[in-house]
Amino acid sequence: MKPIILQGHERSLTQIVFNSEGDLLFSASKDSVVNAWFTSNGERLGTFGGIKGDGGHNGSVWTVAVDSQSRFLITGAADNCMKLWDISTGKCLFTWEFLTAVKRVQWNEDDDTILSITEQRSGQPSIIRIFKINRDEPSAQTTTPITTMTLSGSKATVALWSPLSEYILTGHESGKVAKYDVKSGEEVNYIDDAHSGEITDIQSSPDGTYFITSSKDKTARIFDSETLQEMKVYTTETPLNSACIAPLRPYVILGGGQDAMSVTTTSQRAGKFESRFWHKLFEEEVGRVKGHFGPINTLAVHPQGKAYASGAEDGFVRVHWFDEGYFRSRPFGDLEPEVEV
Amino acid sequence: MSELEQIDGFSEEDQLDLQAELQEGFAEIEEKYAVDTQQGFENVLVIDNIPVIDEAKKQKLVDRLRQLFAKAGAAIEEENISMPWDDKAATNKGFIFLTYPDAPQAENALRLLDGAAFGKNTLYVNRFGDIERYANLPVGEGELPTGWREKSYVEKDHLRSWLGDSAGRDQYVTFRDQDVSVWWNGRNGVSEPVKIDGKPLKNSKWGELYLQWSPLGTYLSSLHRVGVALWSGPKLDGPIGVNVLRFTHPGVRLIQFSPCENYLVTWSEEPLDNFENHPNAALRETFGPEDEGNQYVIWDVKAQRVLRTFPADKPVQGEDGPQQMAWPAFKWSPDDAYVARCNVGVGIAVYELPGMGLLDKKSIKIDGVQNFEWCPMSEKDFVARKTGKGKEGSFVFWTPEAPNQPARVSIMSIPSRNILRAKNLFNVTDCKFYWQNQGDFLCVKVDRHARKAKSKKATFCNLELFRVREKDYPVEVIEFKDYVPQFAWEPQGNRFAIVSSNDPNYGQGIPGVVVKYNIDFYQLDQKKGDFIAIKHLDGKIANTLVWSPRGRHIALATIGSSQKFDVEFWDLDFVVDERRETSEPGANVTMLASGEHYGITDIAWDPSGRYLATSASSWRQTPEPGFCVWDFKGQQLVHQPQDRFKQFLWRPRPPTLLSKDQIKKVRKELKEYSRSFDEDDAAEENRGSAEKLAQRQRDISEWNAWRSRNNKKLDDERAKSGKEKKVVKQDVETEEKVEEIVEELLDETEEVVVG
């Protein structure tokens, strides 16, 4: 499994996503640009932003989301802006401006609505906004959200659409996991102590009926999207920054490492900057992939389960295509759950 | 009637009368002249502990005693001193009688003379009457001495039950945060908690300070702020005073068992107070006023009482400030018969057990003595000692150079105090003693400095190897140009390993620099009788040598480095080619495997030599606390990183009870035995994996049920909302061919054409 190393960012990665076919990878970085890559060979397709006056972001890009048709890209950044891009041309189509940084964006499954989370800062509360996207006239978007959820308690750090786009599932700084009704904006369900540390990532299963959260408390957990019931716990020895669920094979992939601040004080070994593969059902670690020399900030898995990619504090993205052995190996003998795609 | 018969000329009647009369008269006389031991000797004293002398010195002794008595204010005439004499030995009996003119004078003398010092002896004075009275005290009747408390007998749980494990597993203790757990170390790293009545062994009291096993594994000792507790028996718990022994010593920090577990030394940072009026009865009863200010306490473990207390060492001023406290301060002879303490520069005090009195009442005066170490005893020595044929115990000590006198290392026998062997040494900075664990060999590692060097910092080393079992203790010297920080004998063997370093960075403590070491193995050449190097390993980073307790295997570890955490497993008898073995002694020294335990701070073999545990304790600086268990082949079986992990302790085992012949028999029939063990192993494996399998199957069926429930719900909802089921796009073409044209510029030359 020789990795393809994507060298195109000058600063650490914040989020990476595959498009729905898995042939493109979008990477957001603190160097204020988003890159698009061909996953098959690591060639760069293009860059969103980066040139003065082209409408790019003017601060760390925190989040990126691609629609299922690979037409539009949504990005959120530290310059308090959220932008809509045309993927084929690389042009910025629309910009929303807020009072604080945009930490997370996400398309719903129908590609017509997005969510955004803004940071809690200088007196501003953390707000989740839902926007309708005009796909026919992409440069004429509305700046009025259809729903606004102002969070009074612990701020939300990550969020996800539920399968039928009726709810939003959020992970919070306090370790709370909650479920909000999109129409009413009300919190309909929550678990206060889902994690004992900040939730750093939330990613859905292929069908959306369950999701995985990663946390600074060194664990990753799987929850039922419907009931928020905790299904599985994966306990590691380092703070986790990202987690995803691999299709086809019964694995979850976890990544992390200690805080970027303390990295310099310990050796590379201490950091454990490895992607860890855990058996989804048996909660046992089955393998690790080394390579990064900084904490892994973000993980993404190919929608068809053929590859996965990791983006790290070291500024590199590593794309790993799974080889034959990955699909054939049966580390627990004949015990295999039903295949999910 | 004999008297009567002698009286002739009386009638029979008269005779009877006379007899009655006489008997009456005798009784009268007897009563009148009866000697009352309680009275009549009030003026007589007995003085004990008088030096034993022969005839020639008798007069001198009497004169000297009279001088002493006169000086004390209890003068006595010579004819009133009576000295019982042992004719057989031609000496006095060690005590004298003093007869004073009257009782008040005697009382006065008793008060003045009791406890007086006469030369080295302390005189003990008693009333003559008291001796009679106490000697005739009725036994088994009357009042018991004060302080006696009635205790009902409680059966002690078996102290060595853990050795009866059918699988022969060893136990270990892990200490994490505040929790202590006891485990069975099963085959292939499958550990299971030690259970009592189906519940894992737990004790919330164990986690206060730290834990230590006694040397034979009988007791688990836990340190508390108020003292030490020893836990024994299958439950490591039980009635106090029976299976739980408590030793009160406030502020105790360090403890040490004697090798046979009979005695315990405790050391506290706080000197003992005067506990006379202390509210805690245990403290009041344990320590007396004479113990005030002392920091060491020597205990009898089984009797749970103080044998003696000692003050702390006087701080020794070294070249670079006060030296660190030497621990253990008290060193035990291997048979628990003596305990000795080195008074640096002055001598060695050897105390006899269990009285804790100085051997021959005086310490051994050795000018300049720096350190000493007892010679261990082999199983054979113990047997010989029992039958009375064994040789004396001994220890080795060294004295540094003094004007016109070389440094010297000597072996002294105890109790006879004979110097068995001495050797002079030159340019010595320090000496370290390494006894082979059977007492066959002694290595004195002599750290030396250059002859005219200003600083006495050691820069190179000599190994002085004493062959203790041979006549006159032949010595062989191996000189090194480098410094040798580590030396280790193979247990039960005749090989040793050393770590040396010629790296200029050694000892500089530069952070981030990995110091290189050389490791050498030596072996006793049986024919020539000297030690030869058999293997040299160059440029290693390992700095710690740990022999398996059974010999043959050795682990080389890198401990205390911030970058390297290697553990290497070596086998010294790994037969690759039998022909080579005979021609080349080092041919079988083979590395079996190497591994890494990130953050390692401690390393220990299990008592059987089958497994090795490496641990990273949060007490030291480690980036990842936890422990690993490896087998002797170097395969990692367990890797358990645990936050706030503190201690990993194998439970030691006492020496085997099998005789040599029995061991031989077992060796011979090993195949028979191993067959049954193989069967057990297989059964165990099946059982373990069956359990796991069942658990996993449960996991899968639960998951699948949950998934299908959820899928159905989702489908229903989709149908209700009229949304299409999202189909994940699958690539139609199975393989996408990506053609890549690579242009490679092989050579580029620029030619300038001059027209």
Interface residues (C-beta under 8 A of the other chain):
Chain A: S20 E21 S40 N41 E109 D110 P163 L164 P206 D207 G208 T209 Y210 D224 E226 M231 E237 P247 T266 S267 R269 A270 L281 F282 P303 Q304 F332 L335 E336 P337 E338 E340 V341
Chain B: S562 Q563 F565 Y598 G599 P623 E624 P641 L693 R696 Q697 D699 I700 W703 N704 W706 R707 N710 N711 K713 L714 E717 R718 S721 K723 K726 V728 K729 Q730 D731 E736 V738 E740
